[in-house]
Amino acid sequence: MKIREFLGSTVLDKNAYEVGKVDDIDFNPDDGKIEKITLTLQKNIFSKDELEIDFDDVATIGAYVILNKEIPKEEDKVEATIEIEEDEEE
């Protein structure tokens, strides 16, 4: 696979949840190995976030880039924040 084919690939976490797309790749200049990939996370039409993943967390690369870890969904983060705030109020 060529790098230009890797950029823009859809990334799935270990539960097959779509996380985002490959936006950038960091190489080790000494040995040419990929160290990190930067994902663009689509929040909505007007907003995007980025997430850096160690290349060790990549399980497979093919039609999709599949991670060997789970990435919490945005709504899960919001629910967890609400639960923490409710616990603090009690």
PyMOL Python script that loads the backbone (N, CA, C, O; Angstrom):
from pymol import cmd

cmd.read_pdbstr("""\
ATOM      1  N   MET A   1       0.846  -1.185   0.000  1.00  0.00           N
ATOM      2  CA  MET A   1       0.000   0.000   0.000  1.00  0.00           C
ATOM      3  C   MET A   1       0.882   1.236   0.000  1.00  0.00           C
ATOM      4  O   MET A   1       1.853   1.319   0.752  1.00  0.00           O
ATOM      5  N   LYS A   2       0.542   2.184  -0.840  1.00  0.00           N
ATOM      6  CA  LYS A   2       1.268   3.442  -0.890  1.00  0.00           C
ATOM      7  C   LYS A   2       0.703   4.399   0.143  1.00  0.00           C
ATOM      8  O   LYS A   2      -0.465   4.308   0.523  1.00  0.00           O
ATOM      9  N   ILE A   3       1.550   5.320   0.592  1.00  0.00           N
ATOM     10  CA  ILE A   3       1.138   6.271   1.624  1.00  0.00           C
ATOM     11  C   ILE A   3      -0.089   7.059   1.190  1.00  0.00           C
ATOM     12  O   ILE A   3      -0.992   7.273   1.998  1.00  0.00           O
ATOM     13  N   ARG A   4      -0.146   7.491  -0.047  1.00  0.00           N
ATOM     14  CA  ARG A   4      -1.296   8.294  -0.489  1.00  0.00           C
ATOM     15  C   ARG A   4      -2.599   7.492  -0.432  1.00  0.00           C
ATOM     16  O   ARG A   4      -3.677   8.072  -0.305  1.00  0.00           O
ATOM     17  N   GLU A   5      -2.503   6.143  -0.525  1.00  0.00           N
ATOM     18  CA  GLU A   5      -3.689   5.298  -0.381  1.00  0.00           C
ATOM     19  C   GLU A   5      -4.084   5.171   1.086  1.00  0.00           C
ATOM     20  O   GLU A   5      -5.264   5.018   1.404  1.00  0.00           O
ATOM     21  N   PHE A   6      -3.101   5.235   1.976  1.00  0.00           N
ATOM     22  CA  PHE A   6      -3.327   5.126   3.419  1.00  0.00           C
ATOM     23  C   PHE A   6      -3.999   6.394   3.961  1.00  0.00           C
ATOM     24  O   PHE A   6      -4.900   6.316   4.795  1.00  0.00           O
ATOM     25  N   LEU A   7      -3.554   7.560   3.481  1.00  0.00           N
ATOM     26  CA  LEU A   7      -4.156   8.824   3.905  1.00  0.00           C
ATOM     27  C   LEU A   7      -5.607   8.864   3.444  1.00  0.00           C
ATOM     28  O   LEU A   7      -5.913   8.547   2.295  1.00  0.00           O
ATOM     29  N   GLY A   8      -6.485   9.251   4.338  1.00  0.00           N
ATOM     30  CA  GLY A   8      -7.907   9.313   4.023  1.00  0.00           C
ATOM     31  C   GLY A   8      -8.653   8.019   4.285  1.00  0.00           C
ATOM     32  O   GLY A   8      -9.873   7.966   4.133  1.00  0.00           O
ATOM     33  N   SER A   9      -7.921   6.954   4.685  1.00  0.00           N
ATOM     34  CA  SER A   9      -8.575   5.676   4.972  1.00  0.00           C
ATOM     35  C   SER A   9      -9.499   5.804   6.178  1.00  0.00           C
ATOM     36  O   SER A   9      -9.203   6.533   7.124  1.00  0.00           O
ATOM     37  N   THR A  10     -10.608   5.097   6.134  1.00  0.00           N
ATOM     38  CA  THR A  10     -11.539   5.055   7.253  1.00  0.00           C
ATOM     39  C   THR A  10     -10.946   4.202   8.366  1.00  0.00           C
ATOM     40  O   THR A  10     -10.410   3.122   8.116  1.00  0.00           O
ATOM     41  N   VAL A  11     -11.047   4.697   9.602  1.00  0.00           N
ATOM     42  CA  VAL A  11     -10.491   4.006  10.762  1.00  0.00           C
ATOM     43  C   VAL A  11     -11.634   3.483  11.627  1.00  0.00           C
ATOM     44  O   VAL A  11     -12.559   4.220  11.966  1.00  0.00           O
ATOM     45  N   LEU A  12     -11.555   2.195  11.980  1.00  0.00           N
ATOM     46  CA  LEU A  12     -12.524   1.554  12.859  1.00  0.00           C
ATOM     47  C   LEU A  12     -11.828   1.133  14.139  1.00  0.00           C
ATOM     48  O   LEU A  12     -10.666   0.729  14.110  1.00  0.00           O
ATOM     49  N   ASP A  13     -12.538   1.226  15.284  1.00  0.00           N
ATOM     50  CA  ASP A  13     -11.953   0.711  16.518  1.00  0.00           C
ATOM     51  C   ASP A  13     -12.198  -0.795  16.584  1.00  0.00           C
ATOM     52  O   ASP A  13     -12.753  -1.378  15.653  1.00  0.00           O
ATOM     53  N   LYS A  14     -11.786  -1.420  17.680  1.00  0.00           N
ATOM     54  CA  LYS A  14     -11.883  -2.883  17.774  1.00  0.00           C
ATOM     55  C   LYS A  14     -13.320  -3.394  17.763  1.00  0.00           C
ATOM     56  O   LYS A  14     -13.549  -4.580  17.528  1.00  0.00           O
ATOM     57  N   ASN A  15     -14.297  -2.510  18.016  1.00  0.00           N
ATOM     58  CA  ASN A  15     -15.708  -2.887  17.985  1.00  0.00           C
ATOM     59  C   ASN A  15     -16.362  -2.546  16.649  1.00  0.00           C
ATOM     60  O   ASN A  15     -17.585  -2.594  16.525  1.00  0.00           O
ATOM     61  N   ALA A  16     -15.551  -2.202  15.652  1.00  0.00           N
ATOM     62  CA  ALA A  16     -16.003  -1.848  14.303  1.00  0.00           C
ATOM     63  C   ALA A  16     -16.798  -0.539  14.287  1.00  0.00           C
ATOM     64  O   ALA A  16     -17.579  -0.304  13.365  1.00  0.00           O
ATOM     65  N   TYR A  17     -16.608   0.312  15.294  1.00  0.00           N
ATOM     66  CA  TYR A  17     -17.218   1.638  15.310  1.00  0.00           C
ATOM     67  C   TYR A  17     -16.328   2.569  14.492  1.00  0.00           C
ATOM     68  O   TYR A  17     -15.117   2.602  14.706  1.00  0.00           O
ATOM     69  N   GLU A  18     -16.902   3.318  13.569  1.00  0.00           N
ATOM     70  CA  GLU A  18     -16.112   4.242  12.752  1.00  0.00           C
ATOM     71  C   GLU A  18     -15.625   5.402  13.605  1.00  0.00           C
ATOM     72  O   GLU A  18     -16.417   6.141  14.190  1.00  0.00           O
ATOM     73  N   VAL A  19     -14.304   5.547  13.665  1.00  0.00           N
ATOM     74  CA  VAL A  19     -13.679   6.562  14.499  1.00  0.00           C
ATOM     75  C   VAL A  19     -13.405   7.836  13.710  1.00  0.00           C
ATOM     76  O   VAL A  19     -13.664   8.935  14.200  1.00  0.00           O
ATOM     77  N   GLY A  20     -12.890   7.702  12.509  1.00  0.00           N
ATOM     78  CA  GLY A  20     -12.535   8.865  11.707  1.00  0.00           C
ATOM     79  C   GLY A  20     -11.765   8.430  10.482  1.00  0.00           C
ATOM     80  O   GLY A  20     -11.935   7.320   9.978  1.00  0.00           O
ATOM     81  N   LYS A  21     -10.908   9.330  10.009  1.00  0.00           N
ATOM     82  CA  LYS A  21     -10.094   9.051   8.823  1.00  0.00           C
ATOM     83  C   LYS A  21      -8.646   9.411   9.103  1.00  0.00           C
ATOM     84  O   LYS A  21      -8.364  10.314   9.891  1.00  0.00           O
ATOM     85  N   VAL A  22      -7.721   8.696   8.450  1.00  0.00           N
ATOM     86  CA  VAL A  22      -6.291   8.976   8.594  1.00  0.00           C
ATOM     87  C   VAL A  22      -6.009  10.324   7.944  1.00  0.00           C
ATOM     88  O   VAL A  22      -6.302  10.530   6.766  1.00  0.00           O
ATOM     89  N   ASP A  23      -5.436  11.242   8.724  1.00  0.00           N
ATOM     90  CA  ASP A  23      -5.156  12.588   8.235  1.00  0.00           C
ATOM     91  C   ASP A  23      -3.666  12.825   8.030  1.00  0.00           C
ATOM     92  O   ASP A  23      -3.270  13.554   7.121  1.00  0.00           O
ATOM     93  N   ASP A  24      -2.829  12.204   8.882  1.00  0.00           N
ATOM     94  CA  ASP A  24      -1.389  12.444   8.814  1.00  0.00           C
ATOM     95  C   ASP A  24      -0.666  11.230   9.370  1.00  0.00           C
ATOM     96  O   ASP A  24      -1.245  10.435  10.110  1.00  0.00           O
ATOM     97  N   ILE A  25       0.602  11.093   9.010  1.00  0.00           N
ATOM     98  CA  ILE A  25       1.417   9.964   9.451  1.00  0.00           C
ATOM     99  C   ILE A  25       2.765  10.502   9.908  1.00  0.00           C
ATOM    100  O   ILE A  25       3.383  11.304   9.207  1.00  0.00           O
ATOM    101  N   ASP A  26       3.232  10.062  11.093  1.00  0.00           N
ATOM    102  CA  ASP A  26       4.555  10.439  11.592  1.00  0.00           C
ATOM    103  C   ASP A  26       5.500   9.259  11.454  1.00  0.00           C
ATOM    104  O   ASP A  26       5.215   8.155  11.918  1.00  0.00           O
ATOM    105  N   PHE A  27       6.632   9.512  10.806  1.00  0.00           N
ATOM    106  CA  PHE A  27       7.645   8.494  10.585  1.00  0.00           C
ATOM    107  C   PHE A  27       8.842   8.730  11.476  1.00  0.00           C
ATOM    108  O   PHE A  27       9.121   9.862  11.871  1.00  0.00           O
ATOM    109  N   ASN A  28       9.554   7.655  11.793  1.00  0.00           N
ATOM    110  CA  ASN A  28      10.871   7.761  12.402  1.00  0.00           C
ATOM    111  C   ASN A  28      11.842   7.937  11.247  1.00  0.00           C
ATOM    112  O   ASN A  28      11.960   7.042  10.409  1.00  0.00           O
ATOM    113  N   PRO A  29      12.542   9.068  11.178  1.00  0.00           N
ATOM    114  CA  PRO A  29      13.412   9.318  10.027  1.00  0.00           C
ATOM    115  C   PRO A  29      14.615   8.366   9.945  1.00  0.00           C
ATOM    116  O   PRO A  29      15.197   8.190   8.875  1.00  0.00           O
ATOM    117  N   ASP A  30      14.981   7.757  11.072  1.00  0.00           N
ATOM    118  CA  ASP A  30      16.139   6.865  11.066  1.00  0.00           C
ATOM    119  C   ASP A  30      15.853   5.513  10.434  1.00  0.00           C
ATOM    120  O   ASP A  30      16.671   4.999   9.672  1.00  0.00           O
ATOM    121  N   ASP A  31      14.689   4.928  10.748  1.00  0.00           N
ATOM    122  CA  ASP A  31      14.396   3.591  10.215  1.00  0.00           C
ATOM    123  C   ASP A  31      13.209   3.561   9.259  1.00  0.00           C
ATOM    124  O   ASP A  31      12.920   2.518   8.673  1.00  0.00           O
ATOM    125  N   GLY A  32      12.505   4.705   9.089  1.00  0.00           N
ATOM    126  CA  GLY A  32      11.397   4.776   8.145  1.00  0.00           C
ATOM    127  C   GLY A  32      10.108   4.134   8.630  1.00  0.00           C
ATOM    128  O   GLY A  32       9.152   4.019   7.863  1.00  0.00           O
ATOM    129  N   LYS A  33      10.063   3.714   9.892  1.00  0.00           N
ATOM    130  CA  LYS A  33       8.854   3.083  10.421  1.00  0.00           C
ATOM    131  C   LYS A  33       7.843   4.141  10.862  1.00  0.00           C
ATOM    132  O   LYS A  33       8.202   5.225  11.323  1.00  0.00           O
ATOM    133  N   ILE A  34       6.565   3.785  10.704  1.00  0.00           N
ATOM    134  CA  ILE A  34       5.492   4.673  11.152  1.00  0.00           C
ATOM    135  C   ILE A  34       5.408   4.608  12.671  1.00  0.00           C
ATOM    136  O   ILE A  34       5.359   3.521  13.247  1.00  0.00           O
ATOM    137  N   GLU A  35       5.393   5.769  13.319  1.00  0.00           N
ATOM    138  CA  GLU A  35       5.288   5.824  14.778  1.00  0.00           C
ATOM    139  C   GLU A  35       3.879   6.178  15.231  1.00  0.00           C
ATOM    140  O   GLU A  35       3.352   5.560  16.156  1.00  0.00           O
ATOM    141  N   LYS A  36       3.269   7.162  14.589  1.00  0.00           N
ATOM    142  CA  LYS A  36       1.935   7.623  14.982  1.00  0.00           C
ATOM    143  C   LYS A  36       1.131   7.946  13.739  1.00  0.00           C
ATOM    144  O   LYS A  36       1.677   8.292  12.692  1.00  0.00           O
ATOM    145  N   ILE A  37      -0.184   7.825  13.881  1.00  0.00           N
ATOM    146  CA  ILE A  37      -1.075   8.317  12.841  1.00  0.00           C
ATOM    147  C   ILE A  37      -2.025   9.316  13.494  1.00  0.00           C
ATOM    148  O   ILE A  37      -2.433   9.144  14.643  1.00  0.00           O
ATOM    149  N   THR A  38      -2.366  10.346  12.756  1.00  0.00           N
ATOM    150  CA  THR A  38      -3.309  11.349  13.236  1.00  0.00           C
ATOM    151  C   THR A  38      -4.629  11.121  12.529  1.00  0.00           C
ATOM    152  O   THR A  38      -4.692  11.041  11.302  1.00  0.00           O
ATOM    153  N   LEU A  39      -5.682  11.017  13.325  1.00  0.00           N
ATOM    154  CA  LEU A  39      -7.022  10.803  12.794  1.00  0.00           C
ATOM    155  C   LEU A  39      -7.816  12.092  12.869  1.00  0.00           C
ATOM    156  O   LEU A  39      -7.695  12.850  13.831  1.00  0.00           O
ATOM    157  N   THR A  40      -8.622  12.337  11.861  1.00  0.00           N
ATOM    158  CA  THR A  40      -9.589  13.417  11.903  1.00  0.00           C
ATOM    159  C   THR A  40     -10.906  12.793  12.327  1.00  0.00           C
ATOM    160  O   THR A  40     -11.420  11.892  11.664  1.00  0.00           O
ATOM    161  N   LEU A  41     -11.446  13.276  13.432  1.00  0.00           N
ATOM    162  CA  LEU A  41     -12.710  12.778  13.965  1.00  0.00           C
ATOM    163  C   LEU A  41     -13.814  13.708  13.519  1.00  0.00           C
ATOM    164  O   LEU A  41     -13.784  14.896  13.838  1.00  0.00           O
ATOM    165  N   GLN A  42     -14.772  13.205  12.801  1.00  0.00           N
ATOM    166  CA  GLN A  42     -15.878  14.025  12.315  1.00  0.00           C
ATOM    167  C   GLN A  42     -16.926  14.155  13.418  1.00  0.00           C
ATOM    168  O   GLN A  42     -17.597  13.180  13.754  1.00  0.00           O
ATOM    169  N   LYS A  43     -17.067  15.348  13.979  1.00  0.00           N
ATOM    170  CA  LYS A  43     -18.085  15.586  14.996  1.00  0.00           C
ATOM    171  C   LYS A  43     -19.398  15.984  14.336  1.00  0.00           C
ATOM    172  O   LYS A  43     -20.448  15.416  14.637  1.00  0.00           O
ATOM    173  N   ASN A  44     -19.339  16.945  13.449  1.00  0.00           N
ATOM    174  CA  ASN A  44     -20.495  17.343  12.654  1.00  0.00           C
ATOM    175  C   ASN A  44     -19.965  18.053  11.413  1.00  0.00           C
ATOM    176  O   ASN A  44     -18.756  18.071  11.183  1.00  0.00           O
ATOM    177  N   ILE A  45     -20.827  18.622  10.636  1.00  0.00           N
ATOM    178  CA  ILE A  45     -20.406  19.219   9.358  1.00  0.00           C
ATOM    179  C   ILE A  45     -19.392  20.339   9.550  1.00  0.00           C
ATOM    180  O   ILE A  45     -18.491  20.503   8.728  1.00  0.00           O
ATOM    181  N   PHE A  46     -19.525  21.107  10.620  1.00  0.00           N
ATOM    182  CA  PHE A  46     -18.690  22.286  10.798  1.00  0.00           C
ATOM    183  C   PHE A  46     -17.562  22.103  11.811  1.00  0.00           C
ATOM    184  O   PHE A  46     -16.782  23.031  12.024  1.00  0.00           O
ATOM    185  N   SER A  47     -17.457  20.949  12.434  1.00  0.00           N
ATOM    186  CA  SER A  47     -16.494  20.771  13.516  1.00  0.00           C
ATOM    187  C   SER A  47     -15.746  19.450  13.355  1.00  0.00           C
ATOM    188  O   SER A  47     -16.339  18.408  13.077  1.00  0.00           O
ATOM    189  N   LYS A  48     -14.444  19.523  13.536  1.00  0.00           N
ATOM    190  CA  LYS A  48     -13.611  18.328  13.476  1.00  0.00           C
ATOM    191  C   LYS A  48     -12.610  18.363  14.623  1.00  0.00           C
ATOM    192  O   LYS A  48     -12.141  19.433  15.011  1.00  0.00           O
ATOM    193  N   ASP A  49     -12.287  17.209  15.157  1.00  0.00           N
ATOM    194  CA  ASP A  49     -11.245  17.063  16.159  1.00  0.00           C
ATOM    195  C   ASP A  49     -10.189  16.144  15.596  1.00  0.00           C
ATOM    196  O   ASP A  49     -10.420  15.447  14.608  1.00  0.00           O
ATOM    197  N   GLU A  50      -9.021  16.144  16.230  1.00  0.00           N
ATOM    198  CA  GLU A  50      -7.958  15.231  15.824  1.00  0.00           C
ATOM    199  C   GLU A  50      -7.575  14.357  17.006  1.00  0.00           C
ATOM    200  O   GLU A  50      -7.696  14.758  18.164  1.00  0.00           O
ATOM    201  N   LEU A  51      -7.115  13.166  16.694  1.00  0.00           N
ATOM    202  CA  LEU A  51      -6.682  12.209  17.699  1.00  0.00           C
ATOM    203  C   LEU A  51      -5.427  11.543  17.185  1.00  0.00           C
ATOM    204  O   LEU A  51      -5.390  11.076  16.047  1.00  0.00           O
ATOM    205  N   GLU A  52      -4.378  11.493  18.029  1.00  0.00           N
ATOM    206  CA  GLU A  52      -3.137  10.820  17.664  1.00  0.00           C
ATOM    207  C   GLU A  52      -3.144   9.411  18.229  1.00  0.00           C
ATOM    208  O   GLU A  52      -3.454   9.208  19.402  1.00  0.00           O
ATOM    209  N   ILE A  53      -2.801   8.437  17.394  1.00  0.00           N
ATOM    210  CA  ILE A  53      -2.773   7.031  17.784  1.00  0.00           C
ATOM    211  C   ILE A  53      -1.377   6.476  17.541  1.00  0.00           C
ATOM    212  O   ILE A  53      -0.798   6.696  16.478  1.00  0.00           O
ATOM    213  N   ASP A  54      -0.834   5.757  18.522  1.00  0.00           N
ATOM    214  CA  ASP A  54       0.427   5.056  18.303  1.00  0.00           C
ATOM    215  C   ASP A  54       0.222   3.979  17.259  1.00  0.00           C
ATOM    216  O   ASP A  54      -0.813   3.314  17.247  1.00  0.00           O
ATOM    217  N   PHE A  55       1.189   3.802  16.389  1.00  0.00           N
ATOM    218  CA  PHE A  55       1.042   2.805  15.338  1.00  0.00           C
ATOM    219  C   PHE A  55       0.937   1.399  15.924  1.00  0.00           C
ATOM    220  O   PHE A  55       0.407   0.500  15.271  1.00  0.00           O
ATOM    221  N   ASP A  56       1.434   1.198  17.146  1.00  0.00           N
ATOM    222  CA  ASP A  56       1.300  -0.105  17.823  1.00  0.00           C
ATOM    223  C   ASP A  56      -0.168  -0.451  18.077  1.00  0.00           C
ATOM    224  O   ASP A  56      -0.500  -1.622  18.258  1.00  0.00           O
ATOM    225  N   ASP A  57      -1.046   0.548  18.092  1.00  0.00           N
ATOM    226  CA  ASP A  57      -2.479   0.322  18.323  1.00  0.00           C
ATOM    227  C   ASP A  57      -3.239  -0.030  17.047  1.00  0.00           C
ATOM    228  O   ASP A  57      -4.456  -0.210  17.085  1.00  0.00           O
ATOM    229  N   VAL A  58      -2.534  -0.131  15.918  1.00  0.00           N
ATOM    230  CA  VAL A  58      -3.160  -0.511  14.657  1.00  0.00           C
ATOM    231  C   VAL A  58      -3.082  -2.031  14.523  1.00  0.00           C
ATOM    232  O   VAL A  58      -1.998  -2.614  14.545  1.00  0.00           O
ATOM    233  N   ALA A  59      -4.251  -2.663  14.384  1.00  0.00           N
ATOM    234  CA  ALA A  59      -4.300  -4.116  14.241  1.00  0.00           C
ATOM    235  C   ALA A  59      -4.068  -4.534  12.788  1.00  0.00           C
ATOM    236  O   ALA A  59      -3.227  -5.391  12.520  1.00  0.00           O
ATOM    237  N   THR A  60      -4.809  -3.934  11.847  1.00  0.00           N
ATOM    238  CA  THR A  60      -4.672  -4.281  10.436  1.00  0.00           C
ATOM    239  C   THR A  60      -4.899  -3.050   9.554  1.00  0.00           C
ATOM    240  O   THR A  60      -5.567  -2.090   9.938  1.00  0.00           O
ATOM    241  N   ILE A  61      -4.324  -3.120   8.377  1.00  0.00           N
ATOM    242  CA  ILE A  61      -4.521  -2.087   7.367  1.00  0.00           C
ATOM    243  C   ILE A  61      -4.945  -2.793   6.091  1.00  0.00           C
ATOM    244  O   ILE A  61      -4.263  -3.697   5.608  1.00  0.00           O
ATOM    245  N   GLY A  62      -6.073  -2.372   5.557  1.00  0.00           N
ATOM    246  CA  GLY A  62      -6.591  -2.951   4.323  1.00  0.00           C
ATOM    247  C   GLY A  62      -7.619  -1.990   3.769  1.00  0.00           C
ATOM    248  O   GLY A  62      -7.336  -0.803   3.601  1.00  0.00           O
ATOM    249  N   ALA A  63      -8.802  -2.487   3.486  1.00  0.00           N
ATOM    250  CA  ALA A  63      -9.881  -1.607   3.040  1.00  0.00           C
ATOM    251  C   ALA A  63     -10.190  -0.574   4.123  1.00  0.00           C
ATOM    252  O   ALA A  63     -10.588   0.552   3.826  1.00  0.00           O
ATOM    253  N   TYR A  64     -10.001  -0.972   5.382  1.00  0.00           N
ATOM    254  CA  TYR A  64     -10.135  -0.089   6.538  1.00  0.00           C
ATOM    255  C   TYR A  64      -8.872  -0.213   7.379  1.00  0.00           C
ATOM    256  O   TYR A  64      -8.141  -1.199   7.287  1.00  0.00           O
ATOM    257  N   VAL A  65      -8.628   0.807   8.203  1.00  0.00           N
ATOM    258  CA  VAL A  65      -7.598   0.715   9.231  1.00  0.00           C
ATOM    259  C   VAL A  65      -8.341   0.315  10.498  1.00  0.00           C
ATOM    260  O   VAL A  65      -9.223   1.036  10.964  1.00  0.00           O
ATOM    261  N   ILE A  66      -7.979  -0.841  11.053  1.00  0.00           N
ATOM    262  CA  ILE A  66      -8.673  -1.349  12.239  1.00  0.00           C
ATOM    263  C   ILE A  66      -7.722  -1.270  13.430  1.00  0.00           C
ATOM    264  O   ILE A  66      -6.592  -1.756  13.377  1.00  0.00           O
ATOM    265  N   LEU A  67      -8.201  -0.648  14.499  1.00  0.00           N
ATOM    266  CA  LEU A  67      -7.410  -0.504  15.719  1.00  0.00           C
ATOM    267  C   LEU A  67      -7.645  -1.698  16.631  1.00  0.00           C
ATOM    268  O   LEU A  67      -8.678  -2.362  16.550  1.00  0.00           O
ATOM    269  N   ASN A  68      -6.681  -1.962  17.496  1.00  0.00           N
ATOM    270  CA  ASN A  68      -6.856  -3.026  18.478  1.00  0.00           C
ATOM    271  C   ASN A  68      -7.267  -2.455  19.832  1.00  0.00           C
ATOM    272  O   ASN A  68      -7.031  -3.075  20.869  1.00  0.00           O
ATOM    273  N   LYS A  69      -7.877  -1.282  19.820  1.00  0.00           N
ATOM    274  CA  LYS A  69      -8.375  -0.656  21.046  1.00  0.00           C
ATOM    275  C   LYS A  69      -9.700   0.020  20.756  1.00  0.00           C
ATOM    276  O   LYS A  69     -10.044   0.284  19.604  1.00  0.00           O
ATOM    277  N   GLU A  70     -10.426   0.293  21.806  1.00  0.00           N
ATOM    278  CA  GLU A  70     -11.726   0.958  21.684  1.00  0.00           C
ATOM    279  C   GLU A  70     -11.532   2.452  21.868  1.00  0.00           C
ATOM    280  O   GLU A  70     -10.803   2.888  22.759  1.00  0.00           O
ATOM    281  N   ILE A  71     -12.181   3.225  21.030  1.00  0.00           N
ATOM    282  CA  ILE A  71     -12.159   4.683  21.150  1.00  0.00           C
ATOM    283  C   ILE A  71     -13.556   5.100  21.616  1.00  0.00           C
ATOM    284  O   ILE A  71     -14.535   4.853  20.912  1.00  0.00           O
ATOM    285  N   PRO A  72     -13.664   5.731  22.796  1.00  0.00           N
ATOM    286  CA  PRO A  72     -14.989   6.127  23.283  1.00  0.00           C
ATOM    287  C   PRO A  72     -15.669   7.084  22.319  1.00  0.00           C
ATOM    288  O   PRO A  72     -15.042   8.003  21.792  1.00  0.00           O
ATOM    289  N   LYS A  73     -16.957   6.861  22.093  1.00  0.00           N
ATOM    290  CA  LYS A  73     -17.745   7.747  21.242  1.00  0.00           C
ATOM    291  C   LYS A  73     -17.989   9.056  21.977  1.00  0.00           C
ATOM    292  O   LYS A  73     -17.963   9.103  23.207  1.00  0.00           O
ATOM    293  N   GLU A  74     -18.224  10.107  21.224  1.00  0.00           N
ATOM    294  CA  GLU A  74     -18.430  11.440  21.801  1.00  0.00           C
ATOM    295  C   GLU A  74     -19.592  11.447  22.790  1.00  0.00           C
ATOM    296  O   GLU A  74     -19.495  12.078  23.843  1.00  0.00           O
ATOM    297  N   GLU A  75     -20.692  10.756  22.474  1.00  0.00           N
ATOM    298  CA  GLU A  75     -21.835  10.759  23.386  1.00  0.00           C
ATOM    299  C   GLU A  75     -21.522  10.001  24.674  1.00  0.00           C
ATOM    300  O   GLU A  75     -22.083  10.315  25.723  1.00  0.00           O
ATOM    301  N   ASP A  76     -20.620   8.992  24.608  1.00  0.00           N
ATOM    302  CA  ASP A  76     -20.205   8.288  25.815  1.00  0.00           C
ATOM    303  C   ASP A  76     -19.420   9.214  26.731  1.00  0.00           C
ATOM    304  O   ASP A  76     -19.552   9.148  27.953  1.00  0.00           O
ATOM    305  N   LYS A  77     -18.592  10.089  26.132  1.00  0.00           N
ATOM    306  CA  LYS A  77     -17.816  11.043  26.922  1.00  0.00           C
ATOM    307  C   LYS A  77     -18.750  12.028  27.624  1.00  0.00           C
ATOM    308  O   LYS A  77     -18.547  12.361  28.791  1.00  0.00           O
ATOM    309  N   VAL A  78     -19.763  12.485  26.914  1.00  0.00           N
ATOM    310  CA  VAL A  78     -20.726  13.435  27.493  1.00  0.00           C
ATOM    311  C   VAL A  78     -21.480  12.776  28.630  1.00  0.00           C
ATOM    312  O   VAL A  78     -21.637  13.387  29.687  1.00  0.00           O
ATOM    313  N   GLU A  79     -21.957  11.541  28.450  1.00  0.00           N
ATOM    314  CA  GLU A  79     -22.673  10.829  29.497  1.00  0.00           C
ATOM    315  C   GLU A  79     -21.793  10.623  30.720  1.00  0.00           C
ATOM    316  O   GLU A  79     -22.264  10.777  31.847  1.00  0.00           O
ATOM    317  N   ALA A  80     -20.530  10.280  30.522  1.00  0.00           N
ATOM    318  CA  ALA A  80     -19.609  10.075  31.640  1.00  0.00           C
ATOM    319  C   ALA A  80     -19.398  11.380  32.389  1.00  0.00           C
ATOM    320  O   ALA A  80     -19.329  11.371  33.618  1.00  0.00           O
ATOM    321  N   THR A  81     -19.294  12.500  31.686  1.00  0.00           N
ATOM    322  CA  THR A  81     -19.121  13.795  32.325  1.00  0.00           C
ATOM    323  C   THR A  81     -20.349  14.147  33.147  1.00  0.00           C
ATOM    324  O   THR A  81     -20.220  14.641  34.267  1.00  0.00           O
ATOM    325  N   ILE A  82     -21.525  13.903  32.616  1.00  0.00           N
ATOM    326  CA  ILE A  82     -22.772  14.188  33.341  1.00  0.00           C
ATOM    327  C   ILE A  82     -22.849  13.345  34.609  1.00  0.00           C
ATOM    328  O   ILE A  82     -23.222  13.853  35.666  1.00  0.00           O
ATOM    329  N   GLU A  83     -22.498  12.059  34.516  1.00  0.00           N
ATOM    330  CA  GLU A  83     -22.531  11.178  35.687  1.00  0.00           C
ATOM    331  C   GLU A  83     -21.564  11.658  36.758  1.00  0.00           C
ATOM    332  O   GLU A  83     -21.902  11.635  37.941  1.00  0.00           O
ATOM    333  N   ILE A  84     -20.373  12.089  36.375  1.00  0.00           N
ATOM    334  CA  ILE A  84     -19.386  12.582  37.341  1.00  0.00           C
ATOM    335  C   ILE A  84     -19.915  13.835  38.018  1.00  0.00           C
ATOM    336  O   ILE A  84     -19.811  13.970  39.237  1.00  0.00           O
ATOM    337  N   GLU A  85     -20.480  14.754  37.242  1.00  0.00           N
ATOM    338  CA  GLU A  85     -21.016  15.988  37.820  1.00  0.00           C
ATOM    339  C   GLU A  85     -22.162  15.693  38.785  1.00  0.00           C
ATOM    340  O   GLU A  85     -22.252  16.324  39.838  1.00  0.00           O
ATOM    341  N   GLU A  86     -23.040  14.745  38.446  1.00  0.00           N
ATOM    342  CA  GLU A  86     -24.147  14.378  39.342  1.00  0.00           C
ATOM    343  C   GLU A  86     -23.610  13.771  40.628  1.00  0.00           C
ATOM    344  O   GLU A  86     -24.136  14.062  41.702  1.00  0.00           O
ATOM    345  N   ASP A  87     -22.582  12.939  40.552  1.00  0.00           N
ATOM    346  CA  ASP A  87     -21.985  12.334  41.745  1.00  0.00           C
ATOM    347  C   ASP A  87     -21.372  13.392  42.632  1.00  0.00           C
ATOM    348  O   ASP A  87     -21.454  13.290  43.856  1.00  0.00           O
ATOM    349  N   GLU A  88     -20.761  14.406  42.049  1.00  0.00           N
ATOM    350  CA  GLU A  88     -20.121  15.467  42.829  1.00  0.00           C
ATOM    351  C   GLU A  88     -21.153  16.313  43.567  1.00  0.00           C
ATOM    352  O   GLU A  88     -20.872  16.831  44.647  1.00  0.00           O
ATOM    353  N   GLU A  89     -22.346  16.455  42.990  1.00  0.00           N
ATOM    354  CA  GLU A  89     -23.388  17.253  43.622  1.00  0.00           C
ATOM    355  C   GLU A  89     -23.975  16.569  44.834  1.00  0.00           C
ATOM    356  O   GLU A  89     -24.468  17.244  45.738  1.00  0.00           O
ATOM    357  N   GLU A  90     -23.938  15.231  44.880  1.00  0.00           N
ATOM    358  CA  GLU A  90     -24.544  14.482  45.997  1.00  0.00           C
ATOM    359  C   GLU A  90     -23.726  14.521  47.229  1.00  0.00           C
ATOM    360  O   GLU A  90     -24.109  13.939  48.244  1.00  0.00           O
TER     361      GLU A  90
END
""", "prot")
cmd.dss("prot")
cmd.show_as("cartoon", "prot")
cmd.util.cbc("prot")
cmd.orient("prot")
